[in-house]
Amino acid sequence: MAVELTGELMMRFLTAQTLAMEMFHGRGEDVHVFINRGDAIWKIFKGDEGGTDATLKFMVQQMLFSRISGDVLYKLGVPLETATWPTIRAALVTKYSDPQPLESLNRELFTMGWRTGETVRAFGEKVQDVVRRLRARTLIQYPGEKGQTRAELYEELALQLFVRELPSYVGLAVRMKNPTTLDGAIVSAIAEDAARNHRTPNATRSATETRTGPRPVSDSGWVNPRTARQDRRGCFRCGEAGHFARDCRRGPSQPTQQQGRSTPGGGKNATWTRPATNGSRTYRPEPMDINMAEVEAVIKQQVDRALEQRERPAGTISDTE
């Protein structure tokens, strides 16, 4: 049964809600949380509607302003004598929210990829940073339940992207654990990568190779194939050092550049080829060509579908089913 909060009961409830808000000290990653809590209190109070008690409205606004540190209020440059929650909210968004537009953050997320030589921890932190900024911008641009649903969808997409871009030996282990959050997937990936490096740090010795001292001159002609060319361990697929073929991110069908003398038809003097690089020893894939209009349309469709499922009473069947 719905209860309308009026008079002293409303004042007590709003006081408890306001005191539950954490102080805002000017951190950009906290501004969206603070604004959402303030909007919720303002919506309960119905501050945008006319006919409300002016004294109660003033007291609620002062309670909201009290959760903002003094130096932040000073930097906002809004006179508190005439300030209202909408004006303070707009000033907080302008000064402390991420200036990068939502479409640009979308593109940054969907074109993000693993770079050669990048650690699992560094890649996870990079994805987390983009998701954090994307969530903050989304909740400010789309207030209410629609923004929250869209932010949750972005985190799900980031989770799928993170697991897909992991090296094969880490990605398989993370998929088997089936994490439900991005933070959980990053923790699992870091743990699996550390465990693998602990098991095989840089092992090259054979199980039967027990000799540790200097090798006699008489054995100079003998070569253990397990220990040969230790200074040039590399990938048999692309020829680059620093990783093995099982971890190579270049497919066998990548374009190649020729070296040596070309012989039609191949054979004994056939040209030796290696995958083409972009001029450096480290391969960096080209950015993906993504139609952001189509991406936005798909995201909007999924958000609307999720909101429709939440609003639908339990046990009902949609027209499309």
C-alpha positions as CSV (number, residue, x, y, z in Angstrom):
1,M,0.0,0.0,0.0
2,A,1.4,3.3,-1.0
3,V,1.9,5.9,1.7
4,E,2.1,9.6,0.9
5,L,4.8,11.3,2.9
6,T,3.7,14.7,4.2
7,G,4.8,17.1,6.9
8,E,7.1,15.8,9.6
9,L,7.2,12.3,8.2
10,M,8.5,13.5,4.9
11,M,11.1,15.7,6.7
12,R,12.4,12.8,8.7
13,F,12.6,10.5,5.7
14,L,14.5,13.1,3.6
15,T,16.8,13.8,6.4
16,A,17.8,10.2,6.7
17,Q,18.2,9.9,2.9
18,T,20.4,13.0,2.8
19,L,22.6,11.9,5.7
20,A,23.1,8.6,4.0
21,M,24.8,10.4,1.1
22,E,28.5,10.4,1.1
23,M,30.3,13.8,1.1
24,F,31.3,15.0,-2.4
25,H,34.9,16.3,-2.4
26,G,35.3,17.0,-6.1
27,R,36.3,13.6,-7.5
28,G,35.0,13.2,-11.0
29,E,34.3,9.5,-10.6
30,D,31.9,10.2,-7.7
31,V,29.9,13.0,-9.2
32,H,27.3,10.8,-10.9
33,V,26.6,8.8,-7.7
34,F,26.1,12.0,-5.8
35,I,23.9,13.6,-8.4
36,N,21.7,10.4,-8.7
37,R,21.1,10.3,-4.9
38,G,20.3,14.0,-4.9
39,D,17.9,13.6,-7.9
40,A,16.1,10.7,-6.0
41,I,15.6,12.9,-3.0
42,W,14.5,15.8,-5.1
43,K,12.0,13.6,-7.0
44,I,10.5,12.3,-3.7
45,F,10.2,15.8,-2.5
46,K,8.6,16.8,-5.9
47,G,10.8,19.9,-5.9
48,D,10.1,20.7,-9.6
49,E,6.4,20.9,-9.0
50,G,4.7,24.0,-7.9
51,G,2.6,24.4,-4.8
52,T,5.1,22.9,-2.3
53,D,6.0,24.4,1.0
54,A,8.7,27.0,0.5
55,T,10.3,26.5,4.0
56,L,10.4,22.7,3.5
57,K,11.9,23.1,0.1
58,F,14.6,25.4,1.4
59,M,15.5,23.1,4.2
60,V,15.8,20.1,1.9
61,Q,18.1,22.0,-0.5
62,Q,20.3,23.1,2.4
63,M,20.6,19.5,3.5
64,L,21.7,18.5,0.0
65,F,24.2,21.4,-0.1
66,S,25.6,20.3,3.2
67,R,26.8,17.0,1.6
68,I,29.1,19.1,-0.7
69,S,32.5,20.2,0.7
70,G,33.1,23.9,1.2
71,D,35.9,24.2,-1.3
72,V,33.7,22.5,-4.0
73,L,30.9,24.9,-3.3
74,Y,33.3,27.8,-3.6
75,K,34.7,26.5,-6.9
76,L,31.2,26.1,-8.4
77,G,30.7,29.9,-8.1
78,V,27.0,29.7,-7.5
79,P,25.6,32.1,-4.8
80,L,24.1,29.9,-2.1
81,E,21.5,32.5,-1.2
82,T,19.8,32.0,-4.5
83,A,21.0,28.6,-5.4
84,T,18.6,25.7,-6.0
85,W,19.3,22.0,-6.5
86,P,18.9,22.2,-10.3
87,T,21.4,25.0,-10.6
88,I,23.9,23.2,-8.3
89,R,23.4,20.0,-10.2
90,A,24.1,21.7,-13.5
91,A,27.3,23.3,-12.1
92,L,28.5,20.0,-10.8
93,V,27.9,18.3,-14.2
94,T,29.7,21.2,-16.0
95,K,32.8,21.2,-13.7
96,Y,33.3,17.7,-12.6
97,S,31.8,15.3,-15.1
98,D,33.9,13.8,-17.9
99,P,33.9,16.3,-20.9
100,Q,34.3,13.5,-23.4
101,P,30.9,13.0,-25.2
102,L,29.1,9.7,-24.8
103,E,29.5,8.7,-28.5
104,S,33.3,9.1,-28.2
105,L,33.4,6.9,-25.1
106,N,31.3,4.4,-26.9
107,R,33.8,4.2,-29.8
108,E,36.7,4.0,-27.3
109,L,35.1,1.0,-25.7
110,F,34.2,-0.9,-28.8
111,T,37.5,-0.3,-30.6
112,M,39.6,-1.2,-27.5
113,G,41.9,-4.2,-28.0
114,W,44.8,-6.1,-26.5
115,R,48.2,-4.7,-27.4
116,T,51.3,-6.8,-27.8
117,G,53.4,-6.7,-24.6
118,E,50.5,-5.5,-22.5
119,T,49.9,-7.2,-19.2
120,V,46.6,-8.6,-18.1
121,R,46.4,-6.2,-15.2
122,A,47.2,-3.2,-17.4
123,F,44.5,-4.2,-19.9
124,G,41.9,-4.8,-17.2
125,E,42.6,-1.4,-15.7
126,K,42.3,0.2,-19.1
127,V,38.9,-1.3,-19.6
128,Q,37.8,-0.4,-16.1
129,D,38.7,3.2,-16.7
130,V,36.7,3.5,-19.9
131,V,33.7,1.8,-18.2
132,R,33.9,4.1,-15.2
133,R,33.9,7.2,-17.4
134,L,31.2,5.8,-19.6
135,R,29.0,5.0,-16.6
136,A,29.4,8.5,-15.2
137,R,28.5,10.2,-18.5
138,T,25.6,7.8,-19.1
139,L,24.0,8.4,-15.6
140,I,24.2,12.1,-16.1
141,Q,22.9,12.2,-19.7
142,Y,20.2,9.6,-19.0
143,P,19.0,10.1,-15.4
144,G,16.7,7.6,-13.7
145,E,16.1,4.0,-14.5
146,K,16.9,4.3,-18.2
147,G,20.4,5.5,-17.4
148,Q,21.0,2.8,-14.8
149,T,19.9,0.1,-17.3
150,R,22.1,1.5,-20.0
151,A,25.1,1.6,-17.6
152,E,24.6,-2.0,-16.7
153,L,24.4,-2.9,-20.4
154,Y,27.7,-1.2,-21.0
155,E,29.4,-3.2,-18.2
156,E,28.0,-6.4,-19.7
157,L,29.4,-5.5,-23.1
158,A,32.8,-4.5,-21.5
159,L,32.9,-7.9,-19.8
160,Q,32.4,-9.7,-23.1
161,L,35.0,-7.6,-24.8
162,F,37.6,-8.1,-22.0
163,V,37.2,-11.9,-22.0
164,R,37.3,-12.0,-25.8
165,E,40.5,-10.0,-26.1
166,L,42.4,-12.0,-23.4
167,P,45.2,-14.4,-24.6
168,S,43.9,-17.9,-25.2
169,Y,45.5,-19.5,-22.2
170,V,43.9,-16.9,-19.9
171,G,40.6,-16.4,-21.7
172,L,39.8,-20.1,-21.6
173,A,40.3,-20.3,-17.8
174,V,38.2,-17.2,-17.3
175,R,35.3,-18.5,-19.5
176,M,35.3,-21.7,-17.4
177,K,34.8,-19.7,-14.2
178,N,32.0,-17.8,-15.9
179,P,32.3,-14.5,-14.0
180,T,29.2,-12.3,-13.9
181,T,30.9,-8.9,-13.4
182,L,33.8,-7.1,-15.0
183,D,35.7,-6.8,-11.8
184,G,35.3,-10.5,-11.1
185,A,36.6,-11.3,-14.6
186,I,39.7,-9.1,-14.2
187,V,40.5,-10.7,-10.8
188,S,40.2,-14.2,-12.3
189,A,42.3,-13.2,-15.3
190,I,45.1,-11.7,-13.2
191,A,45.1,-14.8,-10.9
192,E,45.3,-17.2,-13.8
193,D,48.1,-15.2,-15.5
194,A,50.1,-15.1,-12.3
195,A,49.6,-18.9,-11.7
196,R,50.7,-19.7,-15.3
197,N,53.8,-17.6,-15.0
198,H,54.6,-19.3,-11.7
199,R,54.2,-22.7,-13.2
200,T,56.3,-22.0,-16.3
201,P,58.3,-18.8,-15.7
202,N,60.8,-19.3,-18.6
203,A,61.5,-23.0,-18.5
204,T,63.6,-24.3,-21.3
205,R,65.5,-27.2,-19.7
206,S,64.5,-30.7,-20.6
207,A,63.4,-33.2,-17.9
208,T,66.4,-35.3,-18.8
209,E,68.8,-32.4,-18.9
210,T,70.4,-32.5,-15.4
211,R,73.8,-31.1,-16.2
212,T,74.4,-27.8,-14.4
213,G,78.2,-27.3,-14.6
214,P,80.4,-26.3,-17.6
215,R,80.1,-28.6,-20.6
216,P,83.3,-30.5,-21.6
217,V,85.0,-29.5,-24.9
218,S,84.4,-33.1,-26.1
219,D,80.7,-32.5,-26.0
220,S,80.8,-29.3,-28.1
221,G,79.3,-31.1,-31.1
222,W,76.3,-32.3,-29.2
223,V,73.3,-30.0,-29.2
224,N,70.2,-30.6,-27.1
225,P,67.2,-29.5,-29.2
226,R,65.3,-28.4,-26.1
227,T,68.0,-25.8,-25.3
228,A,69.0,-24.7,-28.8
229,R,68.6,-21.0,-29.8
230,Q,67.6,-19.8,-26.4
231,D,68.4,-16.3,-27.4
232,R,65.8,-16.2,-30.2
233,R,62.6,-17.7,-28.8
234,G,59.8,-16.5,-30.9
235,C,56.6,-17.2,-32.7
236,F,56.6,-19.7,-35.6
237,R,53.6,-18.1,-37.1
238,C,54.7,-14.4,-37.4
239,G,58.4,-14.7,-36.6
240,E,58.3,-12.1,-33.9
241,A,60.0,-12.6,-30.5
242,G,58.2,-12.1,-27.2
243,H,55.4,-14.7,-27.7
244,F,54.7,-18.1,-29.0
245,A,52.5,-19.3,-31.8
246,R,49.7,-20.4,-29.4
247,D,49.4,-16.8,-28.2
248,C,49.9,-15.1,-31.6
249,R,47.1,-12.7,-32.4
250,R,47.9,-12.7,-36.2
251,G,46.0,-15.3,-38.3
252,P,47.7,-17.4,-40.9
253,S,45.9,-15.5,-43.6
254,Q,47.4,-12.0,-42.8
255,P,49.1,-10.2,-45.7
256,T,52.8,-10.8,-46.1
257,Q,55.8,-8.9,-47.5
258,Q,58.4,-10.8,-49.5
259,Q,62.1,-11.0,-48.7
260,G,64.7,-12.5,-51.0
261,R,64.4,-13.6,-54.6
262,S,61.1,-14.5,-56.0
263,T,60.7,-17.8,-58.0
264,P,57.5,-18.4,-59.9
265,G,55.9,-21.7,-58.8
266,G,57.8,-22.0,-55.6
267,G,60.0,-25.0,-55.2
268,K,63.6,-25.0,-54.1
269,N,64.2,-21.3,-54.5
270,A,60.7,-20.2,-53.3
271,T,60.5,-16.8,-51.6
272,W,60.5,-16.9,-47.8
273,T,57.7,-14.7,-46.5
274,R,56.9,-13.2,-43.1
275,P,53.8,-11.3,-41.9
276,A,53.9,-7.6,-42.7
277,T,54.2,-5.2,-39.7
278,N,53.6,-1.5,-39.4
279,G,57.3,-0.6,-39.3
280,S,57.9,-1.6,-35.7
281,R,58.9,-4.8,-34.1
282,T,55.6,-4.9,-32.2
283,Y,52.4,-5.6,-34.2
284,R,49.5,-3.3,-33.5
285,P,46.2,-4.1,-35.2
286,E,44.4,-1.5,-37.1
287,P,41.4,0.2,-35.4
288,M,38.1,-1.5,-36.1
289,D,35.7,0.3,-38.4
290,I,32.5,0.5,-36.4
291,N,29.2,2.2,-37.4
292,M,28.4,3.9,-34.1
293,A,24.9,4.8,-35.3
294,E,24.1,1.1,-35.6
295,V,25.7,0.4,-32.2
296,E,23.6,3.1,-30.6
297,A,20.4,1.7,-32.2
298,V,21.2,-1.7,-30.9
299,I,21.9,-0.4,-27.4
300,K,18.7,1.6,-27.3
301,Q,16.7,-1.4,-28.4
302,Q,18.2,-3.6,-25.7
303,V,17.6,-0.9,-23.0
304,D,14.0,-0.5,-24.1
305,R,13.5,-4.3,-24.0
306,A,15.1,-4.5,-20.5
307,L,12.8,-1.7,-19.2
308,E,9.8,-3.4,-20.7
309,Q,10.6,-6.7,-19.1
310,R,11.0,-4.9,-15.7
311,E,7.7,-3.1,-16.0
312,R,5.8,-6.3,-17.2
313,P,3.9,-8.0,-14.3
314,A,5.1,-11.4,-13.4
315,G,3.5,-14.3,-15.3
316,T,2.5,-12.3,-18.4
317,I,3.6,-13.1,-21.9
318,S,4.6,-10.5,-24.4
319,D,2.9,-10.2,-27.8
320,T,6.1,-11.2,-29.6
321,E,6.5,-14.5,-27.7
